[in-house]
């Protein structure tokens, strides 16, 4: 998924990411899930001072947070990301 597609997906769901700073990092798995770190979290809570990596389901009509982890020290390897997915939705754990 390209950055413009990520921005469009969130923007279509009421979260204009580009208005809140550049996307720090993101990665998709199976074109169904996105892990993303972004400064938009301050939009919801100005006192939120712990950056997080957030997980969203891409096949949804809303940007509903599924889970989150502290960004500091987060392991972005594909094997770690797959291990964090809900087991019933990870279509291919062999990769």
N, C-alpha and C positions, 0 to 999 in steps of 0.2 A: 504494500500500500504506500503510495507516495504522499508526501507531506500535504499537498493540496487536497488529496482525498481525505486525509485525516482531519484537516481543518474543516472541510465541507461536511463530513459526517457529524462532527461535534456541533458545528454551526447550525446545521439543519435541526438539531435537537436542543437548541437554545444556549449552547456553550461556545461563544465565539473565541476560540483559543488564541487566535492571532491578536486579539485586542488586549491580551493579558501577558504578552511577552512570548518569546520564541519557545517552541517545544524543545525541551532539554534532550529528551530521548524517547523513542517509542519503538515497539516491535510487535508485529502481529503473528499469531499462530493459527494455522489452518484457515486463514481468512474468516475466522469466527470470533477471535478474541484479540484485544489490544491491551498491551501493557504500556502505560504512558506516564511520563513525569513532566509536569508543566506548572507554571506559576499561577495558573488560573485559580488554584485552590484558595488564594487570598481573596478572591471575589466573594467566596462564601463566608469566610471567617478571617477578618483582618488580623486576628491574634494567632492564626495558624502559622506557627513558625517552624514546623518540622516538615520539610518537603517529603512528599510521598510518591511512590510508584502506585498507580491505580490500574485496576483491571476492569474492562468493560466488555460486554458481549455485543459484537458488531451486528448481529442479526435482529437486533431490537429496534423498535421505533422510538425509544427514548434512551438517553444516556444515563443509564442506571448503574451506579457503582456496584460492582460485584464484591470486590475485596481491595485491600490496600496494604502496603508495607512501607516502612521507613526507607527513604531513598539512600541514605548514607550506608555504604557497604552492600547495597543490593547487587545480587549476582544476575547479570543480564544474559547469561549463557542460555542457549535454547533448551538444554536439558533441565536447567533450573526452572525456566518459565513453564515448561511442560509439566513439571512436577507440582506447580502451583495451580494448574487448571483443575476444575472440577472433574473428577475421574469419569463421570458419565458423559462428559462432553469432549474429552480429548480423543478424537477419532483415530489418531495415529501416534501412539506412544513409542513406537519402535524407532522413530527417526532420532 
